[in-house]
């Protein structure tokens, strides 16, 4: 039953994100807002509850399948993106480089912290 409790955590934060989006009118996905709020909560708790970890682990294994609908959806709006290829290319390259740099920085920081203990 811990996984069910963890899924309720995820669903609850998604619904909170949905409420924030509806009330504020922000042009951001409710899932993104919910995950940012969940991240802030976990940072305050300084740990990941076992129930949440139990629910998240199977989802990580299915991550490629969860992303696939968005990737497939791009093919249906190719006409709208026709004049935006340079912008998209720059965003992809910059996003990839920033993601790699952030991951490396975080990994180095966490390894130093673990090494000091």
VMD Tcl script that builds the backbone (N, CA, C; Angstrom):
set m [mol new atoms 351]
animate dup $m
set s [atomselect $m all]
$s set {name element resname resid chain x y z} {
  {N N UNK 1 A 0.783 -1.218 0.000}
  {CA C UNK 1 A 0.000 0.000 0.000}
  {C C UNK 1 A 0.825 1.284 0.000}
  {N N UNK 2 A 2.138 1.211 0.265}
  {CA C UNK 2 A 2.903 2.461 0.233}
  {C C UNK 2 A 2.882 3.133 -1.138}
  {N N UNK 3 A 2.869 2.324 -2.207}
  {CA C UNK 3 A 2.859 2.908 -3.546}
  {C C UNK 3 A 1.582 3.708 -3.779}
  {N N UNK 4 A 0.451 3.229 -3.266}
  {CA C UNK 4 A -0.804 3.953 -3.423}
  {C C UNK 4 A -0.723 5.308 -2.733}
  {N N UNK 5 A -0.170 5.349 -1.556}
  {CA C UNK 5 A 0.012 6.605 -0.843}
  {C C UNK 5 A 0.922 7.542 -1.637}
  {N N UNK 6 A 1.969 6.992 -2.226}
  {CA C UNK 6 A 2.879 7.801 -3.044}
  {C C UNK 6 A 2.193 8.363 -4.274}
  {N N UNK 7 A 1.352 7.548 -4.925}
  {CA C UNK 7 A 0.606 8.044 -6.076}
  {C C UNK 7 A -0.355 9.157 -5.664}
  {N N UNK 8 A -0.905 9.061 -4.468}
  {CA C UNK 8 A -1.767 10.134 -3.973}
  {C C UNK 8 A -0.969 11.417 -3.768}
  {N N UNK 9 A 0.276 11.300 -3.306}
  {CA C UNK 9 A 1.158 12.477 -3.206}
  {C C UNK 9 A 1.292 13.123 -4.585}
  {N N UNK 10 A 1.643 12.304 -5.583}
  {CA C UNK 10 A 1.852 12.826 -6.936}
  {C C UNK 10 A 0.579 13.439 -7.509}
  {N N UNK 11 A -0.529 12.759 -7.338}
  {CA C UNK 11 A -1.803 13.270 -7.829}
  {C C UNK 11 A -2.183 14.559 -7.113}
  {N N UNK 12 A -1.979 14.591 -5.797}
  {CA C UNK 12 A -2.293 15.795 -5.027}
  {C C UNK 12 A -1.495 17.000 -5.489}
  {N N UNK 13 A -0.209 16.825 -5.725}
  {CA C UNK 13 A 0.604 17.941 -6.192}
  {C C UNK 13 A 0.255 18.340 -7.617}
  {N N UNK 14 A -0.138 17.382 -8.436}
  {CA C UNK 14 A -0.612 17.723 -9.779}
  {C C UNK 14 A -1.878 18.572 -9.685}
  {N N UNK 15 A -2.799 18.185 -8.816}
  {CA C UNK 15 A -4.045 18.944 -8.666}
  {C C UNK 15 A -3.791 20.338 -8.089}
  {N N UNK 16 A -2.838 20.441 -7.165}
  {CA C UNK 16 A -2.467 21.763 -6.644}
  {C C UNK 16 A -1.898 22.613 -7.781}
  {N N UNK 17 A -1.047 22.003 -8.605}
  {CA C UNK 17 A -0.505 22.708 -9.775}
  {C C UNK 17 A -1.608 23.146 -10.716}
  {N N UNK 18 A -2.605 22.300 -10.918}
  {CA C UNK 18 A -3.744 22.643 -11.774}
  {C C UNK 18 A -4.503 23.836 -11.200}
  {N N UNK 19 A -4.713 23.839 -9.891}
  {CA C UNK 19 A -5.414 24.957 -9.247}
  {C C UNK 19 A -4.616 26.257 -9.386}
  {N N UNK 20 A -3.306 26.173 -9.197}
  {CA C UNK 20 A -2.464 27.370 -9.328}
  {C C UNK 20 A -2.547 27.929 -10.749}
  {N N UNK 21 A -2.495 27.051 -11.732}
  {CA C UNK 21 A -2.570 27.483 -13.135}
  {C C UNK 21 A -3.921 28.119 -13.438}
  {N N UNK 22 A -4.981 27.493 -12.969}
  {CA C UNK 22 A -6.334 28.025 -13.232}
  {C C UNK 22 A -6.537 29.382 -12.560}
  {N N UNK 23 A -6.043 29.522 -11.329}
  {CA C UNK 23 A -6.241 30.773 -10.589}
  {C C UNK 23 A -5.328 31.894 -11.072}
  {N N UNK 24 A -4.124 31.552 -11.486}
  {CA C UNK 24 A -3.166 32.593 -11.864}
  {C C UNK 24 A -3.125 32.866 -13.361}
  {N N UNK 25 A -3.547 31.887 -14.159}
  {CA C UNK 25 A -3.494 32.063 -15.605}
  {C C UNK 25 A -2.092 31.941 -16.176}
  {N N UNK 26 A -1.157 31.362 -15.430}
  {CA C UNK 26 A 0.211 31.190 -15.912}
  {C C UNK 26 A 0.228 30.272 -17.131}
  {N N UNK 27 A 1.051 30.596 -18.129}
  {CA C UNK 27 A 1.129 29.739 -19.325}
  {C C UNK 27 A 2.121 28.598 -19.142}
  {N N UNK 28 A 1.949 27.811 -18.076}
  {CA C UNK 28 A 2.845 26.717 -17.748}
  {C C UNK 28 A 1.993 25.484 -17.482}
  {N N UNK 29 A 2.565 24.330 -17.700}
  {CA C UNK 29 A 1.864 23.075 -17.455}
  {C C UNK 29 A 1.591 22.890 -15.958}
  {N N UNK 30 A 0.432 22.385 -15.651}
  {CA C UNK 30 A 0.081 22.118 -14.252}
  {C C UNK 30 A 1.018 21.076 -13.650}
  {N N UNK 31 A 1.457 20.121 -14.456}
  {CA C UNK 31 A 2.393 19.118 -13.978}
  {C C UNK 31 A 3.725 19.729 -13.576}
  {N N UNK 32 A 4.181 20.711 -14.338}
  {CA C UNK 32 A 5.450 21.381 -14.015}
  {C C UNK 32 A 5.317 22.148 -12.709}
  {N N UNK 33 A 4.240 22.881 -12.551}
  {CA C UNK 33 A 4.019 23.641 -11.312}
  {C C UNK 33 A 3.905 22.680 -10.131}
  {N N UNK 34 A 3.155 21.601 -10.294}
  {CA C UNK 34 A 3.005 20.618 -9.222}
  {C C UNK 34 A 4.335 19.988 -8.827}
  {N N UNK 35 A 5.154 19.647 -9.831}
  {CA C UNK 35 A 6.451 19.032 -9.525}
  {C C UNK 35 A 7.400 20.039 -8.870}
  {N N UNK 36 A 7.319 21.319 -9.251}
  {CA C UNK 36 A 8.131 22.336 -8.582}
  {C C UNK 36 A 7.714 22.479 -7.118}
  {N N UNK 37 A 6.415 22.450 -6.871}
  {CA C UNK 37 A 5.932 22.525 -5.490}
  {C C UNK 37 A 6.322 21.272 -4.698}
  {N N UNK 38 A 6.245 20.115 -5.339}
  {CA C UNK 38 A 6.671 18.878 -4.685}
  {C C UNK 38 A 8.166 18.918 -4.375}
  {N N UNK 39 A 8.956 19.417 -5.313}
  {CA C UNK 39 A 10.398 19.550 -5.086}
  {C C UNK 39 A 10.678 20.470 -3.911}
  {N N UNK 40 A 9.958 21.588 -3.840}
  {CA C UNK 40 A 10.135 22.516 -2.715}
  {C C UNK 40 A 9.763 21.836 -1.393}
  {N N UNK 41 A 8.701 21.064 -1.405}
  {CA C UNK 41 A 8.287 20.347 -0.196}
  {C C UNK 41 A 9.354 19.338 0.234}
  {N N UNK 42 A 9.880 18.590 -0.728}
  {CA C UNK 42 A 10.905 17.599 -0.403}
  {C C UNK 42 A 12.184 18.258 0.089}
  {N N UNK 43 A 12.488 19.441 -0.438}
  {CA C UNK 43 A 13.666 20.168 0.047}
  {C C UNK 43 A 13.466 20.611 1.494}
  {N N UNK 44 A 12.247 21.006 1.820}
  {CA C UNK 44 A 11.954 21.391 3.207}
  {C C UNK 44 A 12.005 20.178 4.141}
  {N N UNK 45 A 11.492 19.046 3.663}
  {CA C UNK 45 A 11.513 17.818 4.465}
  {C C UNK 45 A 12.923 17.240 4.576}
  {N N UNK 46 A 13.758 17.519 3.594}
  {CA C UNK 46 A 15.136 17.024 3.508}
  {C C UNK 46 A 15.209 15.496 3.386}
  {N N UNK 47 A 14.142 14.912 2.872}
  {CA C UNK 47 A 14.111 13.474 2.635}
  {C C UNK 47 A 12.961 13.170 1.675}
  {N N UNK 48 A 12.999 11.975 1.118}
  {CA C UNK 48 A 11.904 11.511 0.262}
  {C C UNK 48 A 11.158 10.436 1.028}
  {N N UNK 49 A 9.869 10.654 1.311}
  {CA C UNK 49 A 9.101 9.627 2.022}
  {C C UNK 49 A 9.121 8.295 1.264}
  {N N UNK 50 A 9.149 7.212 1.993}
  {CA C UNK 50 A 9.227 5.871 1.396}
  {C C UNK 50 A 8.061 5.614 0.443}
  {N N UNK 51 A 6.883 6.101 0.789}
  {CA C UNK 51 A 5.710 5.885 -0.065}
  {C C UNK 51 A 5.882 6.587 -1.410}
  {N N UNK 52 A 6.429 7.782 -1.387}
  {CA C UNK 52 A 6.645 8.523 -2.626}
  {C C UNK 52 A 7.713 7.840 -3.477}
  {N N UNK 53 A 8.772 7.353 -2.854}
  {CA C UNK 53 A 9.811 6.629 -3.583}
  {C C UNK 53 A 9.249 5.354 -4.201}
  {N N UNK 54 A 8.375 4.667 -3.478}
  {CA C UNK 54 A 7.773 3.427 -3.986}
  {C C UNK 54 A 6.896 3.696 -5.209}
  {N N UNK 55 A 6.242 4.852 -5.254}
  {CA C UNK 55 A 5.400 5.187 -6.401}
  {C C UNK 55 A 6.225 5.702 -7.572}
  {N N UNK 56 A 7.310 6.410 -7.279}
  {CA C UNK 56 A 8.105 7.028 -8.335}
  {C C UNK 56 A 8.982 6.024 -9.076}
  {N N UNK 57 A 9.452 5.001 -8.398}
  {CA C UNK 57 A 10.390 4.059 -9.013}
  {C C UNK 57 A 9.830 3.394 -10.272}
  {N N UNK 58 A 8.607 2.870 -10.256}
  {CA C UNK 58 A 8.086 2.274 -11.502}
  {C C UNK 58 A 7.881 3.314 -12.598}
  {N N UNK 59 A 7.558 4.552 -12.229}
  {CA C UNK 59 A 7.361 5.599 -13.232}
  {C C UNK 59 A 8.668 5.962 -13.928}
  {N N UNK 60 A 9.772 5.920 -13.200}
  {CA C UNK 60 A 11.066 6.209 -13.801}
  {C C UNK 60 A 11.388 5.164 -14.863}
  {N N UNK 61 A 11.041 3.928 -14.595}
  {CA C UNK 61 A 11.278 2.868 -15.578}
  {C C UNK 61 A 10.445 3.079 -16.839}
  {N N UNK 62 A 9.315 3.763 -16.715}
  {CA C UNK 62 A 8.424 4.005 -17.858}
  {C C UNK 62 A 8.579 5.407 -18.431}
  {N N UNK 63 A 9.623 6.124 -18.061}
  {CA C UNK 63 A 9.779 7.522 -18.443}
  {C C UNK 63 A 9.732 7.733 -19.954}
  {N N UNK 64 A 10.393 6.894 -20.707}
  {CA C UNK 64 A 10.389 7.044 -22.166}
  {C C UNK 64 A 8.968 6.944 -22.715}
  {N N UNK 65 A 8.179 6.036 -22.167}
  {CA C UNK 65 A 6.806 5.887 -22.625}
  {C C UNK 65 A 5.948 7.086 -22.215}
  {N N UNK 66 A 6.255 7.707 -21.067}
  {CA C UNK 66 A 5.489 8.862 -20.621}
  {C C UNK 66 A 5.791 10.095 -21.469}
  {N N UNK 67 A 6.986 10.183 -22.023}
  {CA C UNK 67 A 7.376 11.318 -22.850}
  {C C UNK 67 A 6.893 11.157 -24.284}
  {N N UNK 68 A 6.722 9.936 -24.737}
  {CA C UNK 68 A 6.418 9.650 -26.132}
  {C C UNK 68 A 5.196 10.393 -26.691}
  {N N UNK 69 A 4.066 10.534 -25.987}
  {CA C UNK 69 A 2.927 11.241 -26.589}
  {C C UNK 69 A 3.263 12.678 -26.985}
  {N N UNK 70 A 4.055 13.367 -26.184}
  {CA C UNK 70 A 4.448 14.735 -26.535}
  {C C UNK 70 A 5.334 14.783 -27.758}
  {N N UNK 71 A 6.213 13.823 -27.875}
  {CA C UNK 71 A 7.110 13.764 -29.030}
  {C C UNK 71 A 6.312 13.467 -30.295}
  {N N UNK 72 A 5.393 12.540 -30.207}
  {CA C UNK 72 A 4.557 12.202 -31.353}
  {C C UNK 72 A 3.676 13.389 -31.734}
  {N N UNK 73 A 3.203 14.127 -30.746}
  {CA C UNK 73 A 2.351 15.288 -31.009}
  {C C UNK 73 A 3.012 16.356 -31.843}
  {N N UNK 74 A 4.324 16.464 -31.782}
  {CA C UNK 74 A 5.045 17.456 -32.572}
  {C C UNK 74 A 4.820 17.231 -34.059}
  {N N UNK 75 A 4.708 16.001 -34.490}
  {CA C UNK 75 A 4.515 15.716 -35.905}
  {C C UNK 75 A 3.193 16.261 -36.440}
  {N N UNK 76 A 2.242 16.511 -35.564}
  {CA C UNK 76 A 0.956 17.031 -36.002}
  {C C UNK 76 A 0.954 18.550 -36.126}
  {N N UNK 77 A 1.994 19.200 -35.634}
  {CA C UNK 77 A 2.052 20.666 -35.728}
  {C C UNK 77 A 3.293 21.131 -36.489}
  {N N UNK 78 A 3.834 20.288 -37.353}
  {CA C UNK 78 A 5.027 20.630 -38.113}
  {C C UNK 78 A 4.830 21.876 -38.972}
  {N N UNK 79 A 3.634 22.065 -39.521}
  {CA C UNK 79 A 3.374 23.248 -40.349}
  {C C UNK 79 A 3.513 24.533 -39.539}
  {N N UNK 80 A 3.070 24.504 -38.291}
  {CA C UNK 80 A 3.168 25.682 -37.434}
  {C C UNK 80 A 4.604 25.978 -37.021}
  {N N UNK 81 A 5.457 24.975 -37.039}
  {CA C UNK 81 A 6.849 25.136 -36.626}
  {C C UNK 81 A 7.785 25.425 -37.799}
  {N N UNK 82 A 7.249 25.507 -39.017}
  {CA C UNK 82 A 8.075 25.604 -40.217}
  {C C UNK 82 A 9.074 26.763 -40.168}
  {N N UNK 83 A 8.702 27.917 -39.692}
  {CA C UNK 83 A 9.604 29.061 -39.673}
  {C C UNK 83 A 10.394 29.205 -38.395}
  {N N UNK 84 A 10.308 28.246 -37.518}
  {CA C UNK 84 A 10.921 28.346 -36.188}
  {C C UNK 84 A 12.106 27.410 -35.986}
  {N N UNK 85 A 12.652 26.816 -37.024}
  {CA C UNK 85 A 13.668 25.779 -36.861}
  {C C UNK 85 A 14.953 26.297 -36.219}
  {N N UNK 86 A 15.364 27.522 -36.563}
  {CA C UNK 86 A 16.581 28.057 -35.948}
  {C C UNK 86 A 16.382 28.256 -34.447}
  {N N UNK 87 A 15.244 28.800 -34.072}
  {CA C UNK 87 A 14.934 28.998 -32.657}
  {C C UNK 87 A 14.887 27.661 -31.920}
  {N N UNK 88 A 14.246 26.688 -32.526}
  {CA C UNK 88 A 14.144 25.356 -31.915}
  {C C UNK 88 A 15.525 24.736 -31.771}
  {N N UNK 89 A 16.365 24.857 -32.798}
  {CA C UNK 89 A 17.711 24.292 -32.747}
  {C C UNK 89 A 18.545 24.946 -31.647}
  {N N UNK 90 A 18.478 26.268 -31.557}
  {CA C UNK 90 A 19.218 26.979 -30.508}
  {C C UNK 90 A 18.711 26.565 -29.121}
  {N N UNK 91 A 17.392 26.457 -28.964}
  {CA C UNK 91 A 16.821 26.056 -27.677}
  {C C UNK 91 A 17.241 24.637 -27.305}
  {N N UNK 92 A 17.245 23.732 -28.274}
  {CA C UNK 92 A 17.662 22.354 -28.004}
  {C C UNK 92 A 19.130 22.269 -27.607}
  {N N UNK 93 A 19.981 22.984 -28.321}
  {CA C UNK 93 A 21.413 22.940 -28.010}
  {C C UNK 93 A 21.680 23.599 -26.661}
  {N N UNK 94 A 21.118 24.794 -26.445}
  {CA C UNK 94 A 21.330 25.492 -25.171}
  {C C UNK 94 A 20.750 24.687 -24.007}
  {N N UNK 95 A 19.572 24.131 -24.190}
  {CA C UNK 95 A 18.945 23.333 -23.139}
  {C C UNK 95 A 19.752 22.095 -22.803}
  {N N UNK 96 A 20.267 21.442 -23.835}
  {CA C UNK 96 A 21.091 20.248 -23.606}
  {C C UNK 96 A 22.367 20.604 -22.856}
  {N N UNK 97 A 23.049 21.661 -23.294}
  {CA C UNK 97 A 24.289 22.068 -22.633}
  {C C UNK 97 A 24.046 22.484 -21.182}
  {N N UNK 98 A 22.973 23.251 -20.945}
  {CA C UNK 98 A 22.649 23.658 -19.575}
  {C C UNK 98 A 22.280 22.448 -18.715}
  {N N UNK 99 A 21.559 21.509 -19.290}
  {CA C UNK 99 A 21.179 20.309 -18.550}
  {C C UNK 99 A 22.401 19.485 -18.168}
  {N N UNK 100 A 23.312 19.295 -19.099}
  {CA C UNK 100 A 24.525 18.529 -18.818}
  {C C UNK 100 A 25.380 19.249 -17.778}
  {N N UNK 101 A 25.550 20.571 -17.947}
  {CA C UNK 101 A 26.361 21.341 -16.996}
  {C C UNK 101 A 25.763 21.299 -15.596}
  {N N UNK 102 A 24.450 21.433 -15.499}
  {CA C UNK 102 A 23.779 21.387 -14.199}
  {C C UNK 102 A 23.917 20.011 -13.559}
  {N N UNK 103 A 23.758 18.974 -14.354}
  {CA C UNK 103 A 23.888 17.612 -13.831}
  {C C UNK 103 A 25.305 17.357 -13.328}
  {N N UNK 104 A 26.295 17.780 -14.100}
  {CA C UNK 104 A 27.682 17.587 -13.680}
  {C C UNK 104 A 27.994 18.370 -12.410}
  {N N UNK 105 A 27.508 19.609 -12.337}
  {CA C UNK 105 A 27.731 20.433 -11.143}
  {C C UNK 105 A 27.092 19.784 -9.913}
  {N N UNK 106 A 25.849 19.333 -10.067}
  {CA C UNK 106 A 25.147 18.703 -8.954}
  {C C UNK 106 A 25.827 17.400 -8.543}
  {N N UNK 107 A 26.238 16.598 -9.510}
  {CA C UNK 107 A 26.926 15.353 -9.207}
  {C C UNK 107 A 28.220 15.612 -8.447}
  {N N UNK 108 A 28.984 16.586 -8.902}
  {CA C UNK 108 A 30.241 16.921 -8.222}
  {C C UNK 108 A 29.972 17.397 -6.799}
  {N N UNK 109 A 28.970 18.233 -6.644}
  {CA C UNK 109 A 28.632 18.759 -5.316}
  {C C UNK 109 A 28.180 17.640 -4.377}
  {N N UNK 110 A 27.321 16.761 -4.874}
  {CA C UNK 110 A 26.832 15.667 -4.026}
  {C C UNK 110 A 27.934 14.660 -3.714}
  {N N UNK 111 A 28.826 14.429 -4.652}
  {CA C UNK 111 A 29.925 13.501 -4.380}
  {C C UNK 111 A 30.881 14.083 -3.342}
  {N N UNK 112 A 31.130 15.388 -3.384}
  {CA C UNK 112 A 31.964 16.027 -2.376}
  {C C UNK 112 A 31.313 15.964 -1.000}
  {N N UNK 113 A 30.002 16.172 -0.953}
  {CA C UNK 113 A 29.269 16.116 0.314}
  {C C UNK 113 A 29.310 14.712 0.887}
  {N N UNK 114 A 29.106 13.704 0.049}
  {CA C UNK 114 A 29.126 12.316 0.508}
  {C C UNK 114 A 30.535 11.906 0.931}
  {N N UNK 115 A 31.533 12.440 0.255}
  {CA C UNK 115 A 32.917 12.100 0.546}
  {C C UNK 115 A 33.367 12.690 1.900}
  {N N UNK 116 A 32.807 13.851 2.260}
  {CA C UNK 116 A 33.156 14.512 3.513}
  {C C UNK 116 A 32.596 13.767 4.724}
  {N N UNK 117 A 31.540 13.021 4.533}
  {CA C UNK 117 A 30.909 12.306 5.656}
  {C C UNK 117 A 31.727 11.150 5.982}
}
mol reanalyze $m
mol bondsrecalc $m
mol representation Tube
mol addrep $m
